[in-house]
Amino acid sequence: MRKNLYFVPLFTAIFLALGVPAVGCHFSHPDDQAAVYKVLDQHKLASVEVSQDRFSGVITLRGVVVSAASKDQAEELVRQAAPGYTVKNQLQVQSNG
């Protein structure tokens, strides 16, 4: 009987670790990913990969673009399409070599 008592704290800890964060969980930022992809597509930047973290409010851009101007343009378009988000621009400029 005493052996089973050791499992109670273990199961309680697992429940709290897995169950409690999901209860009452809400995002602090709106879902703007579709709007971001749309504006990038409209400006011929469809190759840009977008990931959105709605908890921390960060949109990350990845991929390869043809110029530094395209990299800057993508970042500015995302700032306009997703106000309130921080943009982390990890785009690479295609080398001509």
N, CA, C and O atoms as CSV, one atom per row, in Angstrom:
chain,resi,resn,atom,element,x,y,z
A,1,MET,N,N,0.814,-1.202,0.000
A,1,MET,CA,C,0.000,0.000,0.000
A,1,MET,C,C,0.856,1.264,0.000
A,1,MET,O,O,0.520,2.237,-0.675
A,2,ARG,N,N,1.955,1.259,0.748
A,2,ARG,CA,C,2.807,2.443,0.805
A,2,ARG,C,C,3.481,2.723,-0.534
A,2,ARG,O,O,3.743,3.879,-0.865
A,3,LYS,N,N,3.763,1.680,-1.303
A,3,LYS,CA,C,4.409,1.872,-2.599
A,3,LYS,C,C,3.551,2.730,-3.516
A,3,LYS,O,O,4.083,3.541,-4.274
A,4,ASN,N,N,2.245,2.567,-3.461
A,4,ASN,CA,C,1.340,3.327,-4.317
A,4,ASN,C,C,1.319,4.803,-3.952
A,4,ASN,O,O,1.025,5.639,-4.807
A,5,LEU,N,N,1.621,5.140,-2.715
A,5,LEU,CA,C,1.611,6.539,-2.301
A,5,LEU,C,C,2.717,7.339,-2.979
A,5,LEU,O,O,2.592,8.555,-3.128
A,6,TYR,N,N,3.780,6.692,-3.386
A,6,TYR,CA,C,4.872,7.392,-4.063
A,6,TYR,C,C,4.474,7.829,-5.470
A,6,TYR,O,O,5.037,8.780,-6.013
A,7,PHE,N,N,3.508,7.137,-6.054
A,7,PHE,CA,C,3.084,7.482,-7.410
A,7,PHE,C,C,2.146,8.685,-7.448
A,7,PHE,O,O,2.042,9.346,-8.481
A,8,VAL,N,N,1.469,8.978,-6.355
A,8,VAL,CA,C,0.527,10.090,-6.325
A,8,VAL,C,C,1.238,11.420,-6.635
A,8,VAL,O,O,0.773,12.158,-7.503
A,9,PRO,N,N,2.343,11.747,-5.958
A,9,PRO,CA,C,3.027,13.007,-6.316
A,9,PRO,C,C,3.538,13.010,-7.756
A,9,PRO,O,O,3.529,14.045,-8.423
A,10,LEU,N,N,3.979,11.852,-8.227
A,10,LEU,CA,C,4.481,11.759,-9.594
A,10,LEU,C,C,3.367,12.055,-10.593
A,10,LEU,O,O,3.550,12.853,-11.512
A,11,PHE,N,N,2.211,11.410,-10.413
A,11,PHE,CA,C,1.095,11.643,-11.328
A,11,PHE,C,C,0.562,13.066,-11.205
A,11,PHE,O,O,0.148,13.660,-12.201
A,12,THR,N,N,0.567,13.610,-10.013
A,12,THR,CA,C,0.138,14.996,-9.818
A,12,THR,C,C,1.066,15.952,-10.563
A,12,THR,O,O,0.608,16.889,-11.218
A,13,ALA,N,N,2.356,15.713,-10.460
A,13,ALA,CA,C,3.326,16.564,-11.152
A,13,ALA,C,C,3.158,16.475,-12.662
A,13,ALA,O,O,3.224,17.491,-13.355
A,14,ILE,N,N,2.945,15.283,-13.170
A,14,ILE,CA,C,2.743,15.108,-14.617
A,14,ILE,C,C,1.478,15.812,-15.062
A,14,ILE,O,O,1.469,16.490,-16.089
A,15,PHE,N,N,0.410,15.656,-14.297
A,15,PHE,CA,C,-0.852,16.316,-14.640
A,15,PHE,C,C,-0.688,17.831,-14.673
A,15,PHE,O,O,-1.147,18.493,-15.604
A,16,LEU,N,N,-0.034,18.372,-13.655
A,16,LEU,CA,C,0.161,19.813,-13.602
A,16,LEU,C,C,1.043,20.307,-14.739
A,16,LEU,O,O,0.794,21.370,-15.308
A,17,ALA,N,N,2.072,19.536,-15.068
A,17,ALA,CA,C,2.986,19.945,-16.134
A,17,ALA,C,C,2.318,19.911,-17.501
A,17,ALA,O,O,2.577,20.769,-18.345
A,18,LEU,N,N,1.466,18.928,-17.717
A,18,LEU,CA,C,0.845,18.781,-19.033
A,18,LEU,C,C,-0.532,19.414,-19.128
A,18,LEU,O,O,-0.901,19.940,-20.178
A,19,GLY,N,N,-1.280,19.370,-18.066
A,19,GLY,CA,C,-2.668,19.795,-18.122
A,19,GLY,C,C,-2.909,21.250,-17.835
A,19,GLY,O,O,-3.734,21.868,-18.507
A,20,VAL,N,N,-2.242,21.816,-16.888
A,20,VAL,CA,C,-2.532,23.176,-16.461
A,20,VAL,C,C,-2.207,24.225,-17.517
A,20,VAL,O,O,-2.999,25.152,-17.687
A,21,PRO,N,N,-1.085,24.136,-18.242
A,21,PRO,CA,C,-0.827,25.181,-19.247
A,21,PRO,C,C,-1.915,25.277,-20.310
A,21,PRO,O,O,-2.137,26.353,-20.866
A,22,ALA,N,N,-2.599,24.169,-20.602
A,22,ALA,CA,C,-3.635,24.196,-21.629
A,22,ALA,C,C,-4.931,24.809,-21.118
A,22,ALA,O,O,-5.743,25.281,-21.914
A,23,VAL,N,N,-5.138,24.811,-19.814
A,23,VAL,CA,C,-6.362,25.343,-19.240
A,23,VAL,C,C,-6.274,26.865,-19.207
A,23,VAL,O,O,-5.333,27.420,-18.640
A,24,GLY,N,N,-7.228,27.527,-19.800
A,24,GLY,CA,C,-7.264,28.976,-19.787
A,24,GLY,C,C,-6.181,29.622,-20.639
A,24,GLY,O,O,-5.917,30.818,-20.511
A,25,CYS,N,N,-5.568,28.855,-21.489
A,25,CYS,CA,C,-4.481,29.336,-22.327
A,25,CYS,C,C,-5.062,30.229,-23.434
A,25,CYS,O,O,-6.064,29.871,-24.052
A,26,HIS,N,N,-4.447,31.372,-23.681
A,26,HIS,CA,C,-4.895,32.244,-24.762
A,26,HIS,C,C,-3.682,32.893,-25.422
A,26,HIS,O,O,-2.622,33.057,-24.816
A,27,PHE,N,N,-3.878,33.244,-26.658
A,27,PHE,CA,C,-2.807,33.877,-27.405
A,27,PHE,C,C,-2.835,35.375,-27.149
A,27,PHE,O,O,-3.902,35.975,-27.018
A,28,SER,N,N,-1.666,35.962,-27.081
A,28,SER,CA,C,-1.608,37.396,-26.833
A,28,SER,C,C,-1.581,38.200,-28.131
A,28,SER,O,O,-1.698,39.425,-28.098
A,29,HIS,N,N,-1.431,37.534,-29.262
A,29,HIS,CA,C,-1.391,38.211,-30.561
A,29,HIS,C,C,-2.350,37.523,-31.538
A,29,HIS,O,O,-2.558,36.313,-31.448
A,30,PRO,N,N,-2.930,38.277,-32.460
A,30,PRO,CA,C,-3.854,37.678,-33.435
A,30,PRO,C,C,-3.120,36.812,-34.455
A,30,PRO,O,O,-1.904,36.901,-34.618
A,31,ASP,N,N,-3.890,35.982,-35.128
A,31,ASP,CA,C,-3.330,35.119,-36.167
A,31,ASP,C,C,-3.265,35.904,-37.478
A,31,ASP,O,O,-4.260,36.016,-38.194
A,32,ASP,N,N,-2.095,36.440,-37.780
A,32,ASP,CA,C,-1.899,37.258,-38.981
A,32,ASP,C,C,-1.113,36.534,-40.072
A,32,ASP,O,O,-0.738,37.153,-41.068
A,33,GLN,N,N,-0.860,35.256,-39.905
A,33,GLN,CA,C,-0.007,34.535,-40.846
A,33,GLN,C,C,-0.585,34.529,-42.259
A,33,GLN,O,O,0.158,34.713,-43.223
A,34,ALA,N,N,-1.884,34.324,-42.399
A,34,ALA,CA,C,-2.493,34.314,-43.739
A,34,ALA,C,C,-2.347,35.676,-44.419
A,34,ALA,O,O,-2.071,35.749,-45.616
A,35,ALA,N,N,-2.530,36.744,-43.659
A,35,ALA,CA,C,-2.382,38.093,-44.224
A,35,ALA,C,C,-0.939,38.341,-44.651
A,35,ALA,O,O,-0.688,38.994,-45.664
A,36,VAL,N,N,-0.002,37.821,-43.881
A,36,VAL,CA,C,1.419,37.993,-44.213
A,36,VAL,C,C,1.745,37.251,-45.510
A,36,VAL,O,O,2.377,37.808,-46.407
A,37,TYR,N,N,1.309,35.989,-45.604
A,37,TYR,CA,C,1.569,35.232,-46.839
A,37,TYR,C,C,0.920,35.922,-48.040
A,37,TYR,O,O,1.506,35.971,-49.122
A,38,LYS,N,N,-0.272,36.447,-47.852
A,38,LYS,CA,C,-0.983,37.100,-48.961
A,38,LYS,C,C,-0.201,38.304,-49.483
A,38,LYS,O,O,-0.008,38.447,-50.690
A,39,VAL,N,N,0.248,39.168,-48.574
A,39,VAL,CA,C,0.965,40.364,-49.015
A,39,VAL,C,C,2.320,39.999,-49.627
A,39,VAL,O,O,2.763,40.648,-50.574
A,40,LEU,N,N,2.968,38.987,-49.105
A,40,LEU,CA,C,4.245,38.560,-49.703
A,40,LEU,C,C,4.017,37.998,-51.106
A,40,LEU,O,O,4.794,38.272,-52.020
A,41,ASP,N,N,2.946,37.207,-51.277
A,41,ASP,CA,C,2.623,36.667,-52.604
A,41,ASP,C,C,2.334,37.782,-53.601
A,41,ASP,O,O,2.752,37.710,-54.757
A,42,GLN,N,N,1.623,38.807,-53.156
A,42,GLN,CA,C,1.268,39.923,-54.038
A,42,GLN,C,C,2.496,40.699,-54.517
A,42,GLN,O,O,2.449,41.365,-55.551
A,43,HIS,N,N,3.585,40.610,-53.767
A,43,HIS,CA,C,4.806,41.329,-54.127
A,43,HIS,C,C,5.917,40.394,-54.629
A,43,HIS,O,O,7.105,40.708,-54.557
A,44,LYS,N,N,5.484,39.239,-55.139
A,44,LYS,CA,C,6.408,38.263,-55.733
A,44,LYS,C,C,7.498,37.801,-54.760
A,44,LYS,O,O,8.658,37.619,-55.129
A,45,LEU,N,N,7.076,37.619,-53.498
A,45,LEU,CA,C,7.981,37.117,-52.469
A,45,LEU,C,C,7.426,35.819,-51.869
A,45,LEU,O,O,7.546,35.561,-50.671
A,46,ALA,N,N,6.814,35.011,-52.747
A,46,ALA,CA,C,6.173,33.779,-52.294
A,46,ALA,C,C,7.169,32.751,-51.771
A,46,ALA,O,O,6.770,31.801,-51.097
A,47,SER,N,N,8.445,32.919,-52.065
A,47,SER,CA,C,9.450,31.957,-51.595
A,47,SER,C,C,9.782,32.145,-50.115
A,47,SER,O,O,10.464,31.312,-49.519
A,48,VAL,N,N,9.304,33.231,-49.526
A,48,VAL,CA,C,9.600,33.521,-48.118
A,48,VAL,C,C,8.759,32.605,-47.224
A,48,VAL,O,O,7.542,32.505,-47.385
A,49,GLU,N,N,9.416,31.953,-46.300
A,49,GLU,CA,C,8.764,31.074,-45.333
A,49,GLU,C,C,8.475,31.887,-44.067
A,49,GLU,O,O,9.342,32.604,-43.568
A,50,VAL,N,N,7.255,31.767,-43.559
A,50,VAL,CA,C,6.817,32.560,-42.405
A,50,VAL,C,C,6.449,31.649,-41.251
A,50,VAL,O,O,5.669,30.711,-41.416
A,51,SER,N,N,7.008,31.922,-40.086
A,51,SER,CA,C,6.543,31.236,-38.880
A,51,SER,C,C,6.116,32.300,-37.883
A,51,SER,O,O,6.736,33.358,-37.771
A,52,GLN,N,N,5.050,31.999,-37.167
A,52,GLN,CA,C,4.422,32.977,-36.288
A,52,GLN,C,C,4.335,32.404,-34.879
A,52,GLN,O,O,3.837,31.295,-34.689
A,53,ASP,N,N,4.812,33.144,-33.904
A,53,ASP,CA,C,4.690,32.754,-32.499
A,53,ASP,C,C,3.718,33.724,-31.850
A,53,ASP,O,O,4.074,34.856,-31.522
A,54,ARG,N,N,2.487,33.266,-31.669
A,54,ARG,CA,C,1.439,34.146,-31.164
A,54,ARG,C,C,1.586,34.424,-29.673
A,54,ARG,O,O,1.021,35.397,-29.172
A,55,PHE,N,N,2.322,33.602,-28.965
A,55,PHE,CA,C,2.543,33.855,-27.536
A,55,PHE,C,C,3.521,35.007,-27.335
A,55,PHE,O,O,3.263,35.927,-26.559
A,56,SER,N,N,4.646,34.946,-28.043
A,56,SER,CA,C,5.672,35.979,-27.847
A,56,SER,C,C,5.530,37.148,-28.820
A,56,SER,O,O,6.189,38.174,-28.648
A,57,GLY,N,N,4.683,37.008,-29.835
A,57,GLY,CA,C,4.480,38.098,-30.777
A,57,GLY,C,C,5.623,38.291,-31.746
A,57,GLY,O,O,5.996,39.419,-32.068
A,58,VAL,N,N,6.183,37.171,-32.216
A,58,VAL,CA,C,7.309,37.239,-33.152
A,58,VAL,C,C,6.945,36.506,-34.438
A,58,VAL,O,O,6.451,35.379,-34.406
A,59,ILE,N,N,7.196,37.156,-35.558
A,59,ILE,CA,C,7.083,36.510,-36.863
A,59,ILE,C,C,8.496,36.396,-37.415
A,59,ILE,O,O,9.227,37.384,-37.487
A,60,THR,N,N,8.874,35.181,-37.805
A,60,THR,CA,C,10.211,34.924,-38.323
A,60,THR,C,C,10.122,34.649,-39.819
A,60,THR,O,O,9.291,33.864,-40.274
A,61,LEU,N,N,10.989,35.305,-40.566
A,61,LEU,CA,C,11.072,35.119,-42.015
A,61,LEU,C,C,12.321,34.313,-42.344
A,61,LEU,O,O,13.415,34.627,-41.875
A,62,ARG,N,N,12.151,33.273,-43.155
A,62,ARG,CA,C,13.279,32.442,-43.584
A,62,ARG,C,C,13.164,32.195,-45.081
A,62,ARG,O,O,12.091,32.297,-45.675
A,63,GLY,N,N,14.295,31.871,-45.659
A,63,GLY,CA,C,14.323,31.564,-47.074
A,63,GLY,C,C,15.405,32.364,-47.776
A,63,GLY,O,O,16.260,32.985,-47.146
A,64,VAL,N,N,15.340,32.329,-49.098
A,64,VAL,CA,C,16.332,33.019,-49.918
A,64,VAL,C,C,15.607,33.984,-50.845
A,64,VAL,O,O,14.625,33.625,-51.495
A,65,VAL,N,N,16.108,35.214,-50.895
A,65,VAL,CA,C,15.566,36.231,-51.803
A,65,VAL,C,C,16.681,36.696,-52.734
A,65,VAL,O,O,17.860,36.430,-52.500
A,66,VAL,N,N,16.281,37.396,-53.795
A,66,VAL,CA,C,17.254,37.738,-54.840
A,66,VAL,C,C,18.117,38.953,-54.523
A,66,VAL,O,O,19.170,39.137,-55.134
A,67,SER,N,N,17.690,39.780,-53.580
A,67,SER,CA,C,18.468,40.997,-53.316
A,67,SER,C,C,18.239,41.488,-51.884
A,67,SER,O,O,17.295,41.083,-51.206
A,68,ALA,N,N,19.125,42.362,-51.459
A,68,ALA,CA,C,18.976,42.999,-50.142
A,68,ALA,C,C,17.703,43.847,-50.114
A,68,ALA,O,O,17.043,43.950,-49.079
A,69,ALA,N,N,17.364,44.445,-51.240
A,69,ALA,CA,C,16.139,45.247,-51.321
A,69,ALA,C,C,14.901,44.371,-51.104
A,69,ALA,O,O,13.948,44.782,-50.442
A,70,SER,N,N,14.928,43.163,-51.667
A,70,SER,CA,C,13.810,42.230,-51.470
A,70,SER,C,C,13.706,41.804,-50.012
A,70,SER,O,O,12.605,41.652,-49.482
A,71,LYS,N,N,14.836,41.614,-49.372
A,71,LYS,CA,C,14.865,41.252,-47.945
A,71,LYS,C,C,14.242,42.372,-47.117
A,71,LYS,O,O,13.413,42.114,-46.244
A,72,ASP,N,N,14.636,43.607,-47.387
A,72,ASP,CA,C,14.089,44.755,-46.661
A,72,ASP,C,C,12.598,44.936,-46.948
A,72,ASP,O,O,11.812,45.248,-46.053
A,73,GLN,N,N,12.228,44.737,-48.209
A,73,GLN,CA,C,10.827,44.888,-48.602
A,73,GLN,C,C,9.957,43.862,-47.882
A,73,GLN,O,O,8.877,44.197,-47.394
A,74,ALA,N,N,10.418,42.625,-47.813
A,74,ALA,CA,C,9.663,41.579,-47.137
A,74,ALA,C,C,9.423,41.946,-45.680
A,74,ALA,O,O,8.313,41.796,-45.171
A,75,GLU,N,N,10.449,42.420,-45.019
A,75,GLU,CA,C,10.310,42.805,-43.611
A,75,GLU,C,C,9.303,43.939,-43.443
A,75,GLU,O,O,8.467,43.896,-42.541
A,76,GLU,N,N,9.377,44.943,-44.295
A,76,GLU,CA,C,8.453,46.074,-44.193
A,76,GLU,C,C,7.012,45.646,-44.472
A,76,GLU,O,O,6.090,46.100,-43.794
A,77,LEU,N,N,6.816,44.787,-45.454
A,77,LEU,CA,C,5.473,44.297,-45.765
A,77,LEU,C,C,4.883,43.526,-44.582
A,77,LEU,O,O,3.699,43.656,-44.273
A,78,VAL,N,N,5.710,42.737,-43.936
A,78,VAL,CA,C,5.239,41.964,-42.785
A,78,VAL,C,C,4.877,42.899,-41.634
A,78,VAL,O,O,3.876,42.683,-40.951
A,79,ARG,N,N,5.673,43.923,-41.418
A,79,ARG,CA,C,5.357,44.902,-40.348
A,79,ARG,C,C,3.994,45.566,-40.595
A,79,ARG,O,O,3.245,45.830,-39.654
A,80,GLN,N,N,3.685,45.830,-41.855
A,80,GLN,CA,C,2.408,46.448,-42.190
A,80,GLN,C,C,1.248,45.460,-42.076
A,80,GLN,O,O,0.163,45.824,-41.621
A,81,ALA,N,N,1.474,44.214,-42.487
A,81,ALA,CA,C,0.408,43.203,-42.477
A,81,ALA,C,C,0.147,42.654,-41.081
A,81,ALA,O,O,-0.949,42.168,-40.800
A,82,ALA,N,N,1.145,42.729,-40.205
A,82,ALA,CA,C,1.005,42.174,-38.860
A,82,ALA,C,C,1.490,43.179,-37.818
A,82,ALA,O,O,2.499,42.955,-37.150
A,83,PRO,N,N,0.768,44.278,-37.686
A,83,PRO,CA,C,1.184,45.278,-36.700
A,83,PRO,C,C,1.124,44.684,-35.293
A,83,PRO,O,O,0.235,43.897,-34.971
A,84,GLY,N,N,2.073,45.073,-34.482
A,84,GLY,CA,C,2.116,44.541,-33.124
A,84,GLY,C,C,3.061,43.367,-32.971
A,84,GLY,O,O,3.391,42.972,-31.853
A,85,TYR,N,N,3.496,42.809,-34.087
A,85,TYR,CA,C,4.462,41.715,-34.054
A,85,TYR,C,C,5.877,42.262,-34.225
A,85,TYR,O,O,6.094,43.273,-34.894
A,86,THR,N,N,6.815,41.585,-33.617
A,86,THR,CA,C,8.228,41.833,-33.876
A,86,THR,C,C,8.615,40.949,-35.046
A,86,THR,O,O,8.250,39.774,-35.073
A,87,VAL,N,N,9.344,41.483,-36.010
A,87,VAL,CA,C,9.749,40.704,-37.180
A,87,VAL,C,C,11.215,40.316,-37.032
A,87,VAL,O,O,12.091,41.166,-36.874
A,88,LYS,N,N,11.454,39.031,-37.087
A,88,LYS,CA,C,12.811,38.484,-37.042
A,88,LYS,C,C,13.154,38.062,-38.473
A,88,LYS,O,O,12.678,37.036,-38.959
A,89,ASN,N,N,13.972,38.854,-39.126
A,89,ASN,CA,C,14.275,38.641,-40.546
A,89,ASN,C,C,15.541,37.793,-40.684
A,89,ASN,O,O,16.658,38.286,-40.521
A,90,GLN,N,N,15.343,36.524,-40.983
A,90,GLN,CA,C,16.466,35.606,-41.191
A,90,GLN,C,C,16.616,35.247,-42.672
A,90,GLN,O,O,17.190,34.210,-43.004
A,91,LEU,N,N,16.112,36.084,-43.543
A,91,LEU,CA,C,16.223,35.839,-44.974
A,91,LEU,C,C,17.673,35.939,-45.423
A,91,LEU,O,O,18.442,36.764,-44.930
A,92,GLN,N,N,18.016,35.099,-46.347
A,92,GLN,CA,C,19.345,35.100,-46.954
A,92,GLN,C,C,19.249,35.715,-48.337
A,92,GLN,O,O,18.275,35.485,-49.054
A,93,VAL,N,N,20.241,36.488,-48.714
A,93,VAL,CA,C,20.288,37.068,-50.059
A,93,VAL,C,C,21.074,36.117,-50.946
A,93,VAL,O,O,22.184,35.699,-50.615
A,94,GLN,N,N,20.472,35.788,-52.078
A,94,GLN,CA,C,21.084,34.853,-53.026
A,94,GLN,C,C,22.402,35.407,-53.521
A,94,GLN,O,O,22.480,36.554,-53.959
A,95,SER,N,N,23.437,34.587,-53.451
A,95,SER,CA,C,24.739,35.041,-53.941
A,95,SER,C,C,24.802,34.840,-55.446
A,95,SER,O,O,24.173,33.930,-55.986
A,96,ASN,N,N,25.546,35.676,-56.106
A,96,ASN,CA,C,25.664,35.617,-57.562
A,96,ASN,C,C,26.886,34.809,-58.005
A,96,ASN,O,O,27.383,34.972,-59.119
A,97,GLY,N,N,27.352,33.951,-57.129
A,97,GLY,CA,C,28.562,33.228,-57.475
A,97,GLY,C,C,28.404,31.828,-57.707
A,97,GLY,O,O,29.379,31.138,-58.006
